[in-house]
Amino acid sequence: MVEVYNYLDYRRFLKDWFDAKKDAQPRYSHRAFARQAGQRSPSLLLSVMEGRRNLTAATTEAFIRALSLGAKDAAFFTLLVQLDQAKTPEIRNQAWRRIAATRRFLEARQVEGAGMAYLSHWFIPATRELAMRPDFCAEAAWVARTLRPCISLAQAQHALDTLIDLGHLVVTASGKAKLVETTIATPHEIADLAVHNYHNGMIDRAREALVAVPAEERHYLGVTIGVPEELVAVLKTELNAFQSRVLDLCDGAESTRTQVYQLNLNLFPLSDRMGE
């Protein structure tokens, strides 16, 4: 049967599980599943698989019975439900951390887990950019004391391990680290959570730097403006173009990279829309 550890989308797992069950037992039906789950509605499984209904704590337990999941598989399935239906990023992150700590999940989706870690911890992308410096040393102690603010040895080692797992860093036989251009594999089921974690971490760094970093080393701009609704999309396009311009300037620079900087561009409402 289908392995639940190969999934981050519990609805996709349910669909594949049902298809496999149907292949093995052609007469198996949604009604049979509902009966095994102790549910009255024969369309409940289909409604959940298609995203028209969510699972409650009670129906999650009912589905686990119908799926005949063992204790560990049932716990993992419950975490997938929480990951999909959590009301806040904090609760989703709690579910993700428990999912990512599951050995069988790591065996199935190690690279994707590393992709999530890359965006969820500010010091990992910072370490990747740090690797462009000619004096870069792929040792936790060097990374820990070079980043600003300083991080722990465990965090620095986590950053190096993640970059190696993703293929961003390759350590040669001589101990030298080579930076390699690769894509980051972040599962679409948690892409929005990863982006939230990235921005949240970098906003925290910006708040700290406002006090900790000398004025000559930083540059902060802020403006509060009234905006016509139809102009919002135009402003987003302009900000995207500015970020691309900054990246082009940095990528095209021929001089040595000496420091890692963070650029944040934020546009968000401070009021409701008129008429709401």
C-alpha positions as CSV (number, residue, x, y, z in Angstrom):
1,M,0.0,0.0,0.0
2,V,0.9,3.7,-0.2
3,E,3.5,5.0,2.3
4,V,2.2,8.1,4.2
5,Y,5.8,9.2,4.8
6,N,6.2,10.0,1.1
7,Y,3.6,12.8,1.4
8,L,3.2,16.3,2.8
9,D,-0.3,16.7,1.4
10,Y,-2.7,14.4,3.3
11,R,-5.4,14.8,0.6
12,R,-3.0,13.5,-2.0
13,F,-2.1,10.6,0.3
14,L,-5.8,9.8,0.7
15,K,-6.4,9.8,-3.1
16,D,-3.4,7.6,-3.8
17,W,-4.3,5.3,-1.0
18,F,-7.9,5.0,-2.3
19,D,-6.7,4.4,-5.9
20,A,-4.3,1.6,-4.7
21,K,-7.1,0.1,-2.6
22,K,-9.4,0.2,-5.6
23,D,-6.8,-1.5,-7.8
24,A,-6.4,-4.3,-5.2
25,Q,-10.1,-4.6,-4.5
26,P,-12.2,-3.3,-7.5
27,R,-15.4,-3.4,-5.5
28,Y,-14.0,-1.1,-2.8
29,S,-15.9,2.2,-2.6
30,H,-16.3,5.5,-0.9
31,R,-19.3,4.0,0.9
32,A,-17.1,1.1,2.2
33,F,-14.6,3.6,3.5
34,A,-17.3,5.6,5.3
35,R,-18.6,2.4,6.9
36,Q,-15.1,1.4,8.1
37,A,-14.7,5.0,9.4
38,G,-18.0,4.9,11.2
39,Q,-19.3,7.9,9.2
40,R,-22.8,8.4,7.8
41,S,-21.9,10.3,4.6
42,P,-20.5,8.1,1.8
43,S,-19.2,11.2,0.1
44,L,-17.0,12.4,3.0
45,L,-13.8,10.9,1.7
46,L,-14.3,12.4,-1.8
47,S,-15.1,15.8,-0.3
48,V,-11.9,15.7,1.8
49,M,-9.8,14.6,-1.1
50,E,-11.1,17.4,-3.3
51,G,-10.6,20.0,-0.6
52,R,-14.3,20.8,-0.1
53,R,-14.2,19.6,3.5
54,N,-11.5,19.6,6.2
55,L,-10.9,16.9,8.8
56,T,-11.8,17.5,12.5
57,A,-10.1,15.8,15.4
58,A,-12.9,13.2,15.4
59,T,-12.9,12.5,11.7
60,T,-9.1,12.3,11.7
61,E,-9.4,9.5,14.2
62,A,-12.1,7.9,12.1
63,F,-10.1,8.1,8.9
64,I,-7.1,6.5,10.7
65,R,-9.3,3.6,11.6
66,A,-10.5,3.2,8.0
67,L,-6.9,3.5,6.7
68,S,-5.7,0.8,9.3
69,L,-2.7,2.9,10.2
70,G,-0.4,1.8,12.9
71,A,0.5,4.1,15.8
72,K,3.5,5.8,14.2
73,D,1.8,6.1,10.8
74,A,-1.3,7.5,12.4
75,A,0.7,10.1,14.3
76,F,2.4,11.2,11.1
77,F,-1.0,11.4,9.3
78,T,-2.3,13.6,12.1
79,L,0.7,15.9,11.7
80,L,0.0,16.2,8.0
81,V,-3.6,17.2,8.8
82,Q,-2.3,19.9,11.2
83,L,0.2,21.2,8.7
84,D,-2.6,21.7,6.2
85,Q,-5.3,23.1,8.5
86,A,-3.4,25.0,11.1
87,K,-4.8,28.5,11.7
88,T,-1.4,30.2,12.4
89,P,2.2,30.0,11.1
90,E,3.3,29.1,14.6
91,I,1.1,26.0,14.8
92,R,2.1,25.0,11.2
93,N,5.8,25.4,12.2
94,Q,5.2,23.2,15.2
95,A,3.7,20.5,13.0
96,W,6.5,20.9,10.4
97,R,9.2,20.5,13.0
98,R,7.7,17.2,14.2
99,I,7.3,16.0,10.6
100,A,10.9,16.9,9.7
101,A,12.2,15.1,12.8
102,T,10.6,11.8,11.7
103,R,13.3,9.5,10.5
104,R,11.2,7.8,7.8
105,F,10.2,11.2,6.4
106,L,13.8,12.3,6.3
107,E,14.7,9.1,4.4
108,A,12.0,9.8,1.8
109,R,12.3,13.5,1.4
110,Q,15.7,14.7,2.8
111,V,16.4,17.3,0.1
112,E,13.0,18.9,0.4
113,G,13.4,19.1,4.1
114,A,16.7,20.8,3.7
115,G,15.0,23.3,1.3
116,M,12.5,24.2,4.0
117,A,15.3,24.6,6.6
118,Y,17.2,26.9,4.1
119,L,14.4,29.5,4.1
120,S,13.4,29.0,7.7
121,H,16.7,30.0,9.3
122,W,18.2,33.4,8.3
123,F,21.7,32.2,9.0
124,I,21.6,29.5,6.3
125,P,21.2,31.8,3.3
126,A,23.6,34.2,5.0
127,T,26.2,31.4,5.3
128,R,25.7,30.6,1.6
129,E,26.5,34.2,0.6
130,L,29.4,34.2,3.1
131,A,30.9,31.4,1.1
132,M,31.6,33.9,-1.8
133,R,34.3,35.5,0.3
134,P,37.8,34.4,-0.5
135,D,38.6,33.9,3.2
136,F,35.5,31.7,3.8
137,C,36.2,28.7,6.1
138,A,33.8,25.8,6.1
139,E,34.1,25.4,9.9
140,A,31.4,26.0,12.4
141,A,33.5,28.1,14.7
142,W,34.5,30.5,11.8
143,V,30.9,30.9,10.5
144,A,29.5,31.3,14.1
145,R,31.8,34.3,14.9
146,T,31.7,35.9,11.4
147,L,28.0,36.3,11.0
148,R,26.3,39.3,12.6
149,P,24.8,38.8,15.0
150,C,26.9,35.8,16.1
151,I,25.3,32.4,16.1
152,S,25.9,29.3,18.1
153,L,28.3,26.5,17.0
154,A,25.3,24.2,16.6
155,Q,23.5,26.7,14.3
156,A,26.6,27.2,12.2
157,Q,27.1,23.5,11.8
158,H,23.4,23.2,10.9
159,A,23.9,25.8,8.2
160,L,26.9,24.1,6.7
161,D,25.2,20.7,6.8
162,T,22.1,22.0,5.1
163,L,24.1,23.7,2.3
164,I,26.0,20.5,1.7
165,D,22.8,18.5,1.7
166,L,21.3,20.9,-0.9
167,G,24.5,20.8,-3.0
168,H,25.2,24.5,-2.5
169,L,28.5,23.7,-0.9
170,V,31.0,21.0,-1.9
171,V,33.9,20.3,0.4
172,T,37.0,19.1,-1.5
173,A,39.5,16.5,-0.3
174,S,41.8,19.4,0.8
175,G,39.1,20.7,3.0
176,K,38.3,23.7,0.8
177,A,34.6,24.6,0.3
178,K,33.4,25.3,-3.2
179,L,30.1,27.2,-3.8
180,V,27.9,25.6,-6.4
181,E,24.8,27.1,-8.1
182,T,21.7,24.8,-7.5
183,T,18.0,25.2,-7.1
184,I,16.3,24.9,-3.7
185,A,13.7,22.2,-3.5
186,T,10.9,23.4,-1.3
187,P,7.6,21.4,-1.4
188,H,4.7,23.5,-2.6
189,E,2.7,22.3,0.4
190,I,4.9,24.3,2.7
191,A,6.3,27.0,0.3
192,D,4.2,29.7,1.8
193,L,5.3,28.7,5.3
194,A,9.0,28.8,4.2
195,V,8.6,32.2,2.8
196,H,6.9,33.4,6.0
197,N,9.7,32.1,8.1
198,Y,12.3,33.7,5.8
199,H,10.8,37.2,5.9
200,N,10.0,36.9,9.6
201,G,13.6,36.1,10.4
202,M,15.0,38.8,8.2
203,I,12.6,41.4,9.7
204,D,13.9,40.4,13.1
205,R,17.5,41.0,11.9
206,A,16.5,44.4,10.5
207,R,15.0,45.4,13.9
208,E,18.2,44.4,15.7
209,A,20.5,46.1,13.2
210,L,18.7,49.4,13.7
211,V,20.3,49.5,17.1
212,A,23.3,47.3,16.8
213,V,24.8,48.4,13.5
214,P,26.5,51.8,13.0
215,A,24.5,54.2,10.8
216,E,27.3,54.4,8.2
217,E,26.9,50.6,7.6
218,R,23.2,50.5,7.2
219,H,20.5,52.4,5.3
220,Y,16.8,52.5,6.3
221,L,14.0,54.1,4.4
222,G,10.4,54.3,5.2
223,V,7.4,56.4,4.0
224,T,3.7,56.3,4.8
225,I,1.5,57.1,1.8
226,G,-2.1,57.1,0.6
227,V,-2.4,54.8,-2.4
228,P,-5.2,54.3,-5.1
229,E,-6.2,50.7,-5.2
230,E,-5.3,50.3,-8.9
231,L,-1.7,51.5,-8.2
232,V,-0.8,48.7,-5.8
233,A,0.0,46.3,-8.6
234,V,2.2,48.9,-10.3
235,L,4.1,49.5,-7.0
236,K,4.7,45.8,-6.6
237,T,6.1,45.7,-10.2
238,E,8.4,48.6,-9.5
239,L,9.7,47.0,-6.3
240,N,10.4,43.7,-8.1
241,A,12.2,45.6,-10.8
242,F,14.3,47.5,-8.2
243,Q,15.3,44.2,-6.5
244,S,16.3,42.7,-9.9
245,R,18.4,45.8,-10.5
246,V,20.2,45.4,-7.1
247,L,20.8,41.7,-7.9
248,D,22.2,42.6,-11.3
249,L,24.6,45.1,-9.8
250,C,25.9,42.6,-7.2
251,D,26.1,39.7,-9.6
252,G,27.9,41.8,-12.2
253,A,30.4,43.3,-9.7
254,E,34.0,42.2,-10.6
255,S,35.5,43.1,-7.2
256,T,35.8,40.7,-4.3
257,R,32.8,40.0,-2.1
258,T,33.8,41.2,1.4
259,Q,30.5,41.3,3.3
260,V,27.0,39.9,3.4
261,Y,24.1,42.3,3.4
262,Q,20.3,41.9,3.6
263,L,17.9,44.0,1.6
264,N,14.2,44.0,2.6
265,L,11.5,45.6,0.5
266,N,8.2,45.8,2.3
267,L,4.9,47.1,1.1
268,F,1.9,46.5,3.3
269,P,-1.4,48.2,4.3
270,L,-1.9,50.3,7.4
271,S,-5.6,50.6,7.0
272,D,-8.7,48.9,5.6
273,R,-9.9,49.6,2.1
274,M,-12.4,52.4,1.7
275,G,-15.9,51.0,2.0
276,E,-14.9,47.9,4.1
